[in-house]
């Protein structure tokens, strides 16, 4: 997290893997018992997903993030 000016901070959303500017009024304190929990994120590959309309940069980034990892997702 880094201050970018005024009441805004640049934060990393570990669940989405993106950074964004967030107003301090939209932030909440992290409970102490959660501070020691590591960031949890699972990279995955969407088998059978049509990706022809994805920008090449996004496809490359997605492939780099999922290379060598196999994940089975069950749709309930």
HTML snippet that shows the backbone in 3Dmol.js (N, CA, C, O; Angstrom):
<script src="https://3Dmol.org/build/3Dmol-min.js"></script>
<div id="view" style="width:600px;height:400px;position:relative"></div>
<script>
const pdb = `
ATOM      1  N   UNK A   1       0.852  -1.166   0.000  1.00  0.00           N
ATOM      2  CA  UNK A   1       0.000   0.000   0.000  1.00  0.00           C
ATOM      3  C   UNK A   1       0.901   1.232   0.000  1.00  0.00           C
ATOM      4  O   UNK A   1       1.884   1.298   0.737  1.00  0.00           O
ATOM      5  N   UNK A   2       0.556   2.187  -0.822  1.00  0.00           N
ATOM      6  CA  UNK A   2       1.339   3.414  -0.903  1.00  0.00           C
ATOM      7  C   UNK A   2       0.407   4.602  -1.107  1.00  0.00           C
ATOM      8  O   UNK A   2      -0.554   4.521  -1.873  1.00  0.00           O
ATOM      9  N   UNK A   3       0.692   5.693  -0.426  1.00  0.00           N
ATOM     10  CA  UNK A   3      -0.127   6.891  -0.568  1.00  0.00           C
ATOM     11  C   UNK A   3       0.133   7.521  -1.931  1.00  0.00           C
ATOM     12  O   UNK A   3       1.284   7.674  -2.342  1.00  0.00           O
ATOM     13  N   UNK A   4      -0.942   7.887  -2.630  1.00  0.00           N
ATOM     14  CA  UNK A   4      -0.786   8.497  -3.953  1.00  0.00           C
ATOM     15  C   UNK A   4      -1.216   9.954  -3.966  1.00  0.00           C
ATOM     16  O   UNK A   4      -1.127  10.612  -5.002  1.00  0.00           O
ATOM     17  N   UNK A   5      -1.681  10.469  -2.838  1.00  0.00           N
ATOM     18  CA  UNK A   5      -2.062  11.871  -2.759  1.00  0.00           C
ATOM     19  C   UNK A   5      -3.415  12.058  -2.110  1.00  0.00           C
ATOM     20  O   UNK A   5      -4.320  11.239  -2.272  1.00  0.00           O
ATOM     21  N   UNK A   6      -3.540  13.150  -1.372  1.00  0.00           N
ATOM     22  CA  UNK A   6      -4.797  13.421  -0.696  1.00  0.00           C
ATOM     23  C   UNK A   6      -5.178  12.294   0.240  1.00  0.00           C
ATOM     24  O   UNK A   6      -4.374  11.857   1.064  1.00  0.00           O
ATOM     25  N   UNK A   7      -6.393  11.832   0.110  1.00  0.00           N
ATOM     26  CA  UNK A   7      -6.886  10.714   0.918  1.00  0.00           C
ATOM     27  C   UNK A   7      -6.848   9.398   0.159  1.00  0.00           C
ATOM     28  O   UNK A   7      -7.471   8.427   0.588  1.00  0.00           O
ATOM     29  N   UNK A   8      -6.129   9.341  -0.961  1.00  0.00           N
ATOM     30  CA  UNK A   8      -6.096   8.129  -1.778  1.00  0.00           C
ATOM     31  C   UNK A   8      -4.812   7.335  -1.568  1.00  0.00           C
ATOM     32  O   UNK A   8      -3.728   7.893  -1.400  1.00  0.00           O
ATOM     33  N   UNK A   9      -4.971   6.017  -1.583  1.00  0.00           N
ATOM     34  CA  UNK A   9      -3.863   5.078  -1.432  1.00  0.00           C
ATOM     35  C   UNK A   9      -3.934   4.062  -2.563  1.00  0.00           C
ATOM     36  O   UNK A   9      -5.019   3.706  -3.023  1.00  0.00           O
ATOM     37  N   UNK A  10      -2.781   3.603  -3.001  1.00  0.00           N
ATOM     38  CA  UNK A  10      -2.698   2.544  -4.002  1.00  0.00           C
ATOM     39  C   UNK A  10      -2.644   1.220  -3.241  1.00  0.00           C
ATOM     40  O   UNK A  10      -1.736   0.998  -2.440  1.00  0.00           O
ATOM     41  N   UNK A  11      -3.617   0.341  -3.491  1.00  0.00           N
ATOM     42  CA  UNK A  11      -3.685  -0.931  -2.777  1.00  0.00           C
ATOM     43  C   UNK A  11      -3.701  -2.091  -3.768  1.00  0.00           C
ATOM     44  O   UNK A  11      -4.118  -1.941  -4.916  1.00  0.00           O
ATOM     45  N   UNK A  12      -3.237  -3.252  -3.302  1.00  0.00           N
ATOM     46  CA  UNK A  12      -3.248  -4.469  -4.105  1.00  0.00           C
ATOM     47  C   UNK A  12      -4.415  -5.329  -3.650  1.00  0.00           C
ATOM     48  O   UNK A  12      -4.510  -5.675  -2.472  1.00  0.00           O
ATOM     49  N   UNK A  13      -5.296  -5.675  -4.565  1.00  0.00           N
ATOM     50  CA  UNK A  13      -6.381  -6.614  -4.302  1.00  0.00           C
ATOM     51  C   UNK A  13      -5.855  -8.004  -4.642  1.00  0.00           C
ATOM     52  O   UNK A  13      -5.825  -8.394  -5.809  1.00  0.00           O
ATOM     53  N   UNK A  14      -5.441  -8.749  -3.617  1.00  0.00           N
ATOM     54  CA  UNK A  14      -4.789 -10.034  -3.869  1.00  0.00           C
ATOM     55  C   UNK A  14      -5.729 -11.038  -4.509  1.00  0.00           C
ATOM     56  O   UNK A  14      -5.270 -11.937  -5.214  1.00  0.00           O
ATOM     57  N   UNK A  15      -7.039 -10.914  -4.284  1.00  0.00           N
ATOM     58  CA  UNK A  15      -7.977 -11.859  -4.884  1.00  0.00           C
ATOM     59  C   UNK A  15      -8.128 -11.637  -6.382  1.00  0.00           C
ATOM     60  O   UNK A  15      -8.406 -12.584  -7.117  1.00  0.00           O
ATOM     61  N   UNK A  16      -7.949 -10.401  -6.851  1.00  0.00           N
ATOM     62  CA  UNK A  16      -8.049 -10.102  -8.274  1.00  0.00           C
ATOM     63  C   UNK A  16      -6.684  -9.939  -8.933  1.00  0.00           C
ATOM     64  O   UNK A  16      -6.569 -10.040 -10.154  1.00  0.00           O
ATOM     65  N   UNK A  17      -5.655  -9.688  -8.138  1.00  0.00           N
ATOM     66  CA  UNK A  17      -4.318  -9.490  -8.685  1.00  0.00           C
ATOM     67  C   UNK A  17      -4.128  -8.145  -9.341  1.00  0.00           C
ATOM     68  O   UNK A  17      -3.274  -7.992 -10.215  1.00  0.00           O
ATOM     69  N   UNK A  18      -4.921  -7.158  -8.928  1.00  0.00           N
ATOM     70  CA  UNK A  18      -4.822  -5.823  -9.512  1.00  0.00           C
ATOM     71  C   UNK A  18      -4.517  -4.797  -8.423  1.00  0.00           C
ATOM     72  O   UNK A  18      -4.740  -5.044  -7.237  1.00  0.00           O
ATOM     73  N   UNK A  19      -4.007  -3.647  -8.844  1.00  0.00           N
ATOM     74  CA  UNK A  19      -3.851  -2.523  -7.932  1.00  0.00           C
ATOM     75  C   UNK A  19      -4.842  -1.446  -8.337  1.00  0.00           C
ATOM     76  O   UNK A  19      -5.222  -1.333  -9.502  1.00  0.00           O
ATOM     77  N   UNK A  20      -5.252  -0.659  -7.355  1.00  0.00           N
ATOM     78  CA  UNK A  20      -6.216   0.387  -7.620  1.00  0.00           C
ATOM     79  C   UNK A  20      -6.065   1.493  -6.588  1.00  0.00           C
ATOM     80  O   UNK A  20      -5.581   1.250  -5.482  1.00  0.00           O
ATOM     81  N   UNK A  21      -6.475   2.702  -6.939  1.00  0.00           N
ATOM     82  CA  UNK A  21      -6.515   3.807  -5.984  1.00  0.00           C
ATOM     83  C   UNK A  21      -7.788   3.672  -5.155  1.00  0.00           C
ATOM     84  O   UNK A  21      -8.877   3.470  -5.693  1.00  0.00           O
ATOM     85  N   UNK A  22      -7.632   3.788  -3.842  1.00  0.00           N
ATOM     86  CA  UNK A  22      -8.767   3.640  -2.942  1.00  0.00           C
ATOM     87  C   UNK A  22      -8.753   4.806  -1.961  1.00  0.00           C
ATOM     88  O   UNK A  22      -7.707   5.156  -1.414  1.00  0.00           O
ATOM     89  N   UNK A  23      -9.912   5.398  -1.748  1.00  0.00           N
ATOM     90  CA  UNK A  23     -10.033   6.463  -0.759  1.00  0.00           C
ATOM     91  C   UNK A  23      -9.921   5.879   0.642  1.00  0.00           C
ATOM     92  O   UNK A  23     -10.421   4.786   0.907  1.00  0.00           O
ATOM     93  N   UNK A  24      -9.277   6.596   1.522  1.00  0.00           N
ATOM     94  CA  UNK A  24      -9.106   6.121   2.893  1.00  0.00           C
ATOM     95  C   UNK A  24     -10.464   5.921   3.576  1.00  0.00           C
ATOM     96  O   UNK A  24     -10.575   5.130   4.512  1.00  0.00           O
ATOM     97  N   UNK A  25     -11.487   6.629   3.114  1.00  0.00           N
ATOM     98  CA  UNK A  25     -12.826   6.471   3.703  1.00  0.00           C
ATOM     99  C   UNK A  25     -13.456   5.133   3.335  1.00  0.00           C
ATOM    100  O   UNK A  25     -14.421   4.708   3.970  1.00  0.00           O
ATOM    101  N   UNK A  26     -12.918   4.462   2.311  1.00  0.00           N
ATOM    102  CA  UNK A  26     -13.421   3.147   1.905  1.00  0.00           C
ATOM    103  C   UNK A  26     -12.616   2.003   2.511  1.00  0.00           C
ATOM    104  O   UNK A  26     -12.907   0.835   2.252  1.00  0.00           O
ATOM    105  N   UNK A  27     -11.599   2.332   3.320  1.00  0.00           N
ATOM    106  CA  UNK A  27     -10.764   1.308   3.932  1.00  0.00           C
ATOM    107  C   UNK A  27     -11.244   0.985   5.340  1.00  0.00           C
ATOM    108  O   UNK A  27     -11.884   1.803   6.001  1.00  0.00           O
ATOM    109  N   UNK A  28     -10.922  -0.216   5.779  1.00  0.00           N
ATOM    110  CA  UNK A  28     -11.246  -0.650   7.143  1.00  0.00           C
ATOM    111  C   UNK A  28      -9.991  -1.244   7.764  1.00  0.00           C
ATOM    112  O   UNK A  28      -9.119  -1.740   7.052  1.00  0.00           O
ATOM    113  N   UNK A  29      -9.898  -1.195   9.074  1.00  0.00           N
ATOM    114  CA  UNK A  29      -8.766  -1.799   9.771  1.00  0.00           C
ATOM    115  C   UNK A  29      -8.844  -3.307   9.670  1.00  0.00           C
ATOM    116  O   UNK A  29      -9.926  -3.891   9.739  1.00  0.00           O
ATOM    117  N   UNK A  30      -7.696  -3.930   9.507  1.00  0.00           N
ATOM    118  CA  UNK A  30      -7.595  -5.385   9.471  1.00  0.00           C
ATOM    119  C   UNK A  30      -7.522  -5.886  10.901  1.00  0.00           C
ATOM    120  O   UNK A  30      -6.694  -5.421  11.685  1.00  0.00           O
ATOM    121  N   UNK A  31      -8.382  -6.828  11.242  1.00  0.00           N
ATOM    122  CA  UNK A  31      -8.354  -7.383  12.590  1.00  0.00           C
ATOM    123  C   UNK A  31      -7.011  -8.066  12.825  1.00  0.00           C
ATOM    124  O   UNK A  31      -6.452  -8.688  11.921  1.00  0.00           O
ATOM    125  N   UNK A  32      -6.501  -7.943  14.053  1.00  0.00           N
ATOM    126  CA  UNK A  32      -5.183  -8.474  14.375  1.00  0.00           C
ATOM    127  C   UNK A  32      -5.084  -9.972  14.094  1.00  0.00           C
ATOM    128  O   UNK A  32      -4.039 -10.440  13.641  1.00  0.00           O
ATOM    129  N   UNK A  33      -6.150 -10.733  14.353  1.00  0.00           N
ATOM    130  CA  UNK A  33      -6.088 -12.184  14.131  1.00  0.00           C
ATOM    131  C   UNK A  33      -5.978 -12.546  12.646  1.00  0.00           C
ATOM    132  O   UNK A  33      -5.596 -13.666  12.309  1.00  0.00           O
ATOM    133  N   UNK A  34      -6.308 -11.608  11.766  1.00  0.00           N
ATOM    134  CA  UNK A  34      -6.198 -11.858  10.329  1.00  0.00           C
ATOM    135  C   UNK A  34      -4.873 -11.377   9.746  1.00  0.00           C
ATOM    136  O   UNK A  34      -4.535 -11.717   8.612  1.00  0.00           O
ATOM    137  N   UNK A  35      -4.127 -10.595  10.507  1.00  0.00           N
ATOM    138  CA  UNK A  35      -2.883 -10.007   9.995  1.00  0.00           C
ATOM    139  C   UNK A  35      -1.810 -11.054   9.696  1.00  0.00           C
ATOM    140  O   UNK A  35      -0.951 -10.829   8.844  1.00  0.00           O
ATOM    141  N   UNK A  36      -1.850 -12.192  10.386  1.00  0.00           N
ATOM    142  CA  UNK A  36      -0.820 -13.213  10.164  1.00  0.00           C
ATOM    143  C   UNK A  36      -1.205 -14.228   9.093  1.00  0.00           C
ATOM    144  O   UNK A  36      -0.397 -15.087   8.739  1.00  0.00           O
ATOM    145  N   UNK A  37      -2.418 -14.140   8.576  1.00  0.00           N
ATOM    146  CA  UNK A  37      -2.873 -15.065   7.529  1.00  0.00           C
ATOM    147  C   UNK A  37      -2.248 -14.634   6.204  1.00  0.00           C
ATOM    148  O   UNK A  37      -2.378 -13.473   5.817  1.00  0.00           O
ATOM    149  N   UNK A  38      -1.570 -15.550   5.498  1.00  0.00           N
ATOM    150  CA  UNK A  38      -0.964 -15.166   4.218  1.00  0.00           C
ATOM    151  C   UNK A  38      -2.038 -14.879   3.162  1.00  0.00           C
ATOM    152  O   UNK A  38      -3.159 -15.381   3.244  1.00  0.00           O
ATOM    153  N   UNK A  39      -1.676 -14.077   2.190  1.00  0.00           N
ATOM    154  CA  UNK A  39      -2.588 -13.793   1.088  1.00  0.00           C
ATOM    155  C   UNK A  39      -2.884 -15.099   0.355  1.00  0.00           C
ATOM    156  O   UNK A  39      -1.966 -15.850   0.025  1.00  0.00           O
ATOM    157  N   UNK A  40      -4.143 -15.365   0.104  1.00  0.00           N
ATOM    158  CA  UNK A  40      -4.541 -16.611  -0.552  1.00  0.00           C
ATOM    159  C   UNK A  40      -5.093 -16.297  -1.931  1.00  0.00           C
ATOM    160  O   UNK A  40      -6.057 -15.547  -2.085  1.00  0.00           O
ATOM    161  N   UNK A  41      -4.457 -16.890  -2.922  1.00  0.00           N
ATOM    162  CA  UNK A  41      -4.893 -16.695  -4.304  1.00  0.00           C
ATOM    163  C   UNK A  41      -4.475 -17.919  -5.084  1.00  0.00           C
ATOM    164  O   UNK A  41      -3.365 -18.422  -4.907  1.00  0.00           O
ATOM    165  N   UNK A  42      -5.344 -18.401  -5.940  1.00  0.00           N
ATOM    166  CA  UNK A  42      -5.049 -19.568  -6.752  1.00  0.00           C
ATOM    167  C   UNK A  42      -5.133 -19.162  -8.217  1.00  0.00           C
ATOM    168  O   UNK A  42      -6.173 -18.696  -8.682  1.00  0.00           O
ATOM    169  N   UNK A  43      -4.046 -19.340  -8.930  1.00  0.00           N
ATOM    170  CA  UNK A  43      -4.065 -19.096 -10.370  1.00  0.00           C
ATOM    171  C   UNK A  43      -4.646 -20.322 -11.053  1.00  0.00           C
ATOM    172  O   UNK A  43      -4.418 -21.446 -10.605  1.00  0.00           O
ATOM    173  N   UNK A  44      -5.394 -20.122 -12.133  1.00  0.00           N
ATOM    174  CA  UNK A  44      -6.006 -21.261 -12.810  1.00  0.00           C
ATOM    175  C   UNK A  44      -6.100 -21.005 -14.308  1.00  0.00           C
ATOM    176  O   UNK A  44      -5.932 -19.880 -14.777  1.00  0.00           O
ATOM    177  N   UNK A  45      -6.372 -22.070 -15.043  1.00  0.00           N
ATOM    178  CA  UNK A  45      -6.536 -22.019 -16.484  1.00  0.00           C
ATOM    179  C   UNK A  45      -7.979 -22.360 -16.808  1.00  0.00           C
ATOM    180  O   UNK A  45      -8.529 -23.315 -16.260  1.00  0.00           O
ATOM    181  N   UNK A  46      -8.588 -21.604 -17.677  1.00  0.00           N
ATOM    182  CA  UNK A  46      -9.974 -21.849 -18.059  1.00  0.00           C
ATOM    183  C   UNK A  46      -9.994 -22.712 -19.311  1.00  0.00           C
ATOM    184  O   UNK A  46     -10.007 -22.197 -20.429  1.00  0.00           O
ATOM    185  N   UNK A  47      -9.997 -24.026 -19.120  1.00  0.00           N
ATOM    186  CA  UNK A  47      -9.976 -24.967 -20.243  1.00  0.00           C
ATOM    187  C   UNK A  47     -11.270 -24.833 -21.048  1.00  0.00           C
ATOM    188  O   UNK A  47     -12.365 -24.809 -20.485  1.00  0.00           O
ATOM    189  N   UNK A  48     -11.129 -24.746 -22.360  1.00  0.00           N
ATOM    190  CA  UNK A  48     -12.292 -24.671 -23.235  1.00  0.00           C
ATOM    191  C   UNK A  48     -12.882 -23.276 -23.364  1.00  0.00           C
ATOM    192  O   UNK A  48     -13.910 -23.100 -24.018  1.00  0.00           O
ATOM    193  N   UNK A  49     -12.257 -22.293 -22.756  1.00  0.00           N
ATOM    194  CA  UNK A  49     -12.768 -20.917 -22.810  1.00  0.00           C
ATOM    195  C   UNK A  49     -12.314 -20.261 -24.106  1.00  0.00           C
ATOM    196  O   UNK A  49     -11.130 -20.294 -24.441  1.00  0.00           O
ATOM    197  N   UNK A  50     -13.236 -19.678 -24.820  1.00  0.00           N
ATOM    198  CA  UNK A  50     -12.899 -18.963 -26.041  1.00  0.00           C
ATOM    199  C   UNK A  50     -12.246 -17.646 -25.664  1.00  0.00           C
ATOM    200  O   UNK A  50     -12.860 -16.825 -24.983  1.00  0.00           O
ATOM    201  N   UNK A  51     -11.023 -17.434 -26.091  1.00  0.00           N
ATOM    202  CA  UNK A  51     -10.299 -16.240 -25.677  1.00  0.00           C
ATOM    203  C   UNK A  51      -9.851 -15.379 -26.847  1.00  0.00           C
ATOM    204  O   UNK A  51      -8.972 -14.532 -26.684  1.00  0.00           O
ATOM    205  N   UNK A  52     -10.424 -15.573 -28.001  1.00  0.00           N
ATOM    206  CA  UNK A  52      -9.964 -14.859 -29.191  1.00  0.00           C
ATOM    207  C   UNK A  52     -10.153 -13.350 -29.068  1.00  0.00           C
ATOM    208  O   UNK A  52      -9.480 -12.588 -29.762  1.00  0.00           O
ATOM    209  N   UNK A  53     -11.062 -12.906 -28.194  1.00  0.00           N
ATOM    210  CA  UNK A  53     -11.301 -11.465 -28.076  1.00  0.00           C
ATOM    211  C   UNK A  53     -10.492 -10.837 -26.932  1.00  0.00           C
ATOM    212  O   UNK A  53     -10.643  -9.647 -26.657  1.00  0.00           O
ATOM    213  N   UNK A  54      -9.638 -11.621 -26.266  1.00  0.00           N
ATOM    214  CA  UNK A  54      -8.797 -11.082 -25.204  1.00  0.00           C
ATOM    215  C   UNK A  54      -7.602 -10.365 -25.824  1.00  0.00           C
ATOM    216  O   UNK A  54      -7.053 -10.844 -26.816  1.00  0.00           O
ATOM    217  N   UNK A  55      -7.187  -9.231 -25.267  1.00  0.00           N
ATOM    218  CA  UNK A  55      -5.961  -8.580 -25.755  1.00  0.00           C
ATOM    219  C   UNK A  55      -4.756  -9.500 -25.535  1.00  0.00           C
ATOM    220  O   UNK A  55      -4.680 -10.180 -24.512  1.00  0.00           O
ATOM    221  N   UNK A  56      -3.818  -9.527 -26.483  1.00  0.00           N
ATOM    222  CA  UNK A  56      -2.658 -10.421 -26.396  1.00  0.00           C
ATOM    223  C   UNK A  56      -1.903 -10.242 -25.083  1.00  0.00           C
ATOM    224  O   UNK A  56      -1.455 -11.225 -24.493  1.00  0.00           O
ATOM    225  N   UNK A  57      -1.756  -9.019 -24.624  1.00  0.00           N
ATOM    226  CA  UNK A  57      -1.051  -8.766 -23.364  1.00  0.00           C
ATOM    227  C   UNK A  57      -1.741  -9.469 -22.192  1.00  0.00           C
ATOM    228  O   UNK A  57      -1.071 -10.012 -21.314  1.00  0.00           O
ATOM    229  N   UNK A  58      -3.059  -9.459 -22.175  1.00  0.00           N
ATOM    230  CA  UNK A  58      -3.805 -10.120 -21.103  1.00  0.00           C
ATOM    231  C   UNK A  58      -3.694 -11.646 -21.202  1.00  0.00           C
ATOM    232  O   UNK A  58      -3.585 -12.331 -20.185  1.00  0.00           O
ATOM    233  N   UNK A  59      -3.722 -12.168 -22.427  1.00  0.00           N
ATOM    234  CA  UNK A  59      -3.561 -13.615 -22.628  1.00  0.00           C
ATOM    235  C   UNK A  59      -2.180 -14.051 -22.132  1.00  0.00           C
ATOM    236  O   UNK A  59      -2.057 -15.055 -21.431  1.00  0.00           O
ATOM    237  N   UNK A  60      -1.142 -13.291 -22.500  1.00  0.00           N
ATOM    238  CA  UNK A  60       0.217 -13.623 -22.070  1.00  0.00           C
ATOM    239  C   UNK A  60       0.344 -13.577 -20.551  1.00  0.00           C
ATOM    240  O   UNK A  60       0.959 -14.456 -19.948  1.00  0.00           O
ATOM    241  N   UNK A  61      -0.235 -12.557 -19.940  1.00  0.00           N
ATOM    242  CA  UNK A  61      -0.179 -12.417 -18.489  1.00  0.00           C
ATOM    243  C   UNK A  61      -0.903 -13.576 -17.806  1.00  0.00           C
ATOM    244  O   UNK A  61      -0.420 -14.119 -16.812  1.00  0.00           O
ATOM    245  N   UNK A  62      -2.058 -13.949 -18.341  1.00  0.00           N
ATOM    246  CA  UNK A  62      -2.828 -15.062 -17.780  1.00  0.00           C
ATOM    247  C   UNK A  62      -2.068 -16.374 -17.924  1.00  0.00           C
ATOM    248  O   UNK A  62      -2.015 -17.163 -16.981  1.00  0.00           O
ATOM    249  N   UNK A  63      -1.486 -16.614 -19.080  1.00  0.00           N
ATOM    250  CA  UNK A  63      -0.726 -17.854 -19.300  1.00  0.00           C
ATOM    251  C   UNK A  63       0.497 -17.919 -18.388  1.00  0.00           C
ATOM    252  O   UNK A  63       0.808 -18.982 -17.849  1.00  0.00           O
ATOM    253  N   UNK A  64       1.188 -16.807 -18.210  1.00  0.00           N
ATOM    254  CA  UNK A  64       2.346 -16.787 -17.306  1.00  0.00           C
ATOM    255  C   UNK A  64       1.916 -17.107 -15.872  1.00  0.00           C
ATOM    256  O   UNK A  64       2.625 -17.811 -15.153  1.00  0.00           O
ATOM    257  N   UNK A  65       0.766 -16.594 -15.461  1.00  0.00           N
ATOM    258  CA  UNK A  65       0.292 -16.806 -14.091  1.00  0.00           C
ATOM    259  C   UNK A  65      -0.176 -18.233 -13.854  1.00  0.00           C
ATOM    260  O   UNK A  65      -0.194 -18.685 -12.709  1.00  0.00           O
ATOM    261  N   UNK A  66      -0.556 -18.961 -14.910  1.00  0.00           N
ATOM    262  CA  UNK A  66      -1.117 -20.306 -14.742  1.00  0.00           C
ATOM    263  C   UNK A  66      -0.194 -21.415 -15.214  1.00  0.00           C
ATOM    264  O   UNK A  66      -0.538 -22.592 -15.103  1.00  0.00           O
ATOM    265  N   UNK A  67       0.970 -21.061 -15.738  1.00  0.00           N
ATOM    266  CA  UNK A  67       1.900 -22.053 -16.287  1.00  0.00           C
ATOM    267  C   UNK A  67       2.314 -23.074 -15.224  1.00  0.00           C
ATOM    268  O   UNK A  67       2.780 -22.710 -14.145  1.00  0.00           O
ATOM    269  N   UNK A  68       2.135 -24.355 -15.548  1.00  0.00           N
ATOM    270  CA  UNK A  68       2.581 -25.428 -14.663  1.00  0.00           C
ATOM    271  C   UNK A  68       1.664 -25.730 -13.492  1.00  0.00           C
ATOM    272  O   UNK A  68       2.009 -26.538 -12.629  1.00  0.00           O
ATOM    273  N   UNK A  69       0.515 -25.103 -13.448  1.00  0.00           N
ATOM    274  CA  UNK A  69      -0.410 -25.312 -12.337  1.00  0.00           C
ATOM    275  C   UNK A  69      -1.685 -25.952 -12.878  1.00  0.00           C
ATOM    276  O   UNK A  69      -2.260 -25.470 -13.853  1.00  0.00           O
ATOM    277  N   UNK A  70      -2.125 -27.033 -12.248  1.00  0.00           N
ATOM    278  CA  UNK A  70      -3.365 -27.688 -12.657  1.00  0.00           C
ATOM    279  C   UNK A  70      -4.383 -27.552 -11.528  1.00  0.00           C
ATOM    280  O   UNK A  70      -4.079 -27.842 -10.371  1.00  0.00           O
ATOM    281  N   UNK A  71      -5.580 -27.114 -11.869  1.00  0.00           N
ATOM    282  CA  UNK A  71      -6.633 -26.916 -10.895  1.00  0.00           C
ATOM    283  C   UNK A  71      -7.943 -27.433 -11.472  1.00  0.00           C
ATOM    284  O   UNK A  71      -8.302 -27.106 -12.604  1.00  0.00           O
ATOM    285  N   UNK A  72      -8.641 -28.224 -10.708  1.00  0.00           N
ATOM    286  CA  UNK A  72      -9.951 -28.717 -11.140  1.00  0.00           C
ATOM    287  C   UNK A  72     -11.005 -27.951 -10.384  1.00  0.00           C
ATOM    288  O   UNK A  72     -11.001 -27.924  -9.153  1.00  0.00           O
ATOM    289  N   UNK A  73     -11.909 -27.329 -11.113  1.00  0.00           N
ATOM    290  CA  UNK A  73     -13.002 -26.583 -10.505  1.00  0.00           C
ATOM    291  C   UNK A  73     -14.296 -27.310 -10.800  1.00  0.00           C
ATOM    292  O   UNK A  73     -14.582 -27.641 -11.950  1.00  0.00           O
ATOM    293  N   UNK A  74     -15.072 -27.556  -9.774  1.00  0.00           N
ATOM    294  CA  UNK A  74     -16.340 -28.248  -9.938  1.00  0.00           C
ATOM    295  C   UNK A  74     -17.453 -27.233  -9.843  1.00  0.00           C
ATOM    296  O   UNK A  74     -17.542 -26.484  -8.870  1.00  0.00           O
ATOM    297  N   UNK A  75     -18.302 -27.205 -10.855  1.00  0.00           N
ATOM    298  CA  UNK A  75     -19.423 -26.277 -10.889  1.00  0.00           C
ATOM    299  C   UNK A  75     -20.635 -26.959 -10.263  1.00  0.00           C
ATOM    300  O   UNK A  75     -21.113 -27.971 -10.776  1.00  0.00           O
ATOM    301  N   UNK A  76     -21.119 -26.425  -9.189  1.00  0.00           N
ATOM    302  CA  UNK A  76     -22.281 -27.008  -8.511  1.00  0.00           C
ATOM    303  C   UNK A  76     -23.569 -26.497  -9.075  1.00  0.00           C
ATOM    304  O   UNK A  76     -24.642 -26.887  -8.616  1.00  0.00           O
TER     305      UNK A  76
END
`;
const viewer = $3Dmol.createViewer("view");
viewer.addModel(pdb, "pdb");
viewer.setStyle({}, {cartoon: {color: "spectrum"}});
viewer.zoomTo();
viewer.render();
</script>
